Structure formats: C-alpha cells, structure tokens
Amino acid sequence: MKNIVLFGPPGAGKGTQAILLKDKYNLVHISTGDVFRYNIRNKTELGKLAKSYMDNGDLVPDNVTIDMLKAEVEKNNNVSGFIFDGFPRTESQAVELDTFLTEKDDSISGMVALEVPENLLVNRILLRGETSGRTDDQDEVKIRNRFKEYNEKTAVLQKYYEKQNKFYGVDGVGSIEDITKRLQQVFDKL
Ligand code: ADP
C-alpha cells in the first residue's frame, strides 16, 4: 500500500493537493480537520468535544483524535492506500499510527511536506476565511495560535520521519498545478 502523510503548516495547501492526488493515485483521503468539521456540523458527541479546541486554534486531545483516525481507516477495506492530511500532528499520534499500521502488516511509505514560509500563510488563511466559513480562519489571534501549536507540537515530526528515512520536502510556493507536479514526482517514488 501507498500510505502517505501529507505534511505542512496551517494553510500550506494540504487539502487542495490531497483532493487532486487521491484521484491520480487511487488513494483514500482522510483529513482529520474535515472529519472534525463534519462532526461539528452534525452536532455529534465528538463534534461537541472538538469544537472548543478548534475554535481557539488548539489541537484536539490526542486520545480523541487517534480513536477517530483509527475508525476512519477501519471504514476502508481493500484499498490501495491512504493520504493522511492533518494527521499525525503530535509525536504520540505518529507513534500510535506506526503501531496501528504495523498491526496490519503495513507502514507509512513517506511523509511529504509542503514547505511554505509562515509570512505567506497568515494572509492565505485570512483570504480563505472570507469564503470557507471556518471561524478559525477569520481571526488573526486564532491563526497565530495554530502556528504556535504547529511550531511547538507538530514541526518535530519532520525529525521523527527523517530518522526513518521517510521525509520528503517539497516547495509549496507556486501555482496549484506546479505544486501538484512536484508532489507527483515524490509520490511516484513511494
Ligand atoms: P489547517 O488548515 O490548520 O491545517 P485543519 O483543517 O487540518 O486545518 O485542522 C483544523 C483544526 O482541527 C486544528 O486547528 C485542530 O484544532 C483540529 N485538528 C485537526 N487535526 C488534528 C490532529 N491530528 N490532532 C489534533 N487536532 C487536530
């Protein structure tokens, strides 16, 4: 299986690229942010729990997120692989993901990171907030907090996958099509 962790700071374009790439490679796209937002819209217990964290730009607690991710994976049998978008976001999520996949005789093929300077991202997210309806995209204080969470808890995952020789950085600045092409060059190798 091709199991790819699509990585990058908030607003890097993971969701946009994942949607394009999942069709090209016949992979299942799991976006933890999208699953949380779906649960919030439908007012499920999970949604109620996640909402307060997401509204502030904080990460949702690991145990909640990990259980949800596993349930999403289990919904898909006999597939050729996954694009994980927004997961893992902490080292313990990464460890749990490895354990979970090993139990299935499977593994992560690679982490592919979209690299975009932070100063470009805040404006991109504010622009997205004008149309996305996402409250966490509309307030600069919340956006800054998401970067703080990213820098404190998520950025370390680069090292985690580098140690396993599974890290691939891709320049995330340019047109959507150009970035898709760059990502494809890496996906083809994995
Ligand atoms: P972004 O555009 O910031 O990458 P996402 O749509 O991936 O946004 O996620 C939005 C929010 O959902 C995060 O700020 C966080 O509160 C929550 N979330 C998503 N994935 C995770 C995760 N793996 N662990 C904890 N919280 C998460």
Residues whose N, C-alpha, C, O or C-beta is under 5 A from the ligand:
A	BS01	ADP	P9 P10 G11 T32 G33 D34 Y53 M54 G57 D58 L59 V60 T65 G86 F87 P88 R89
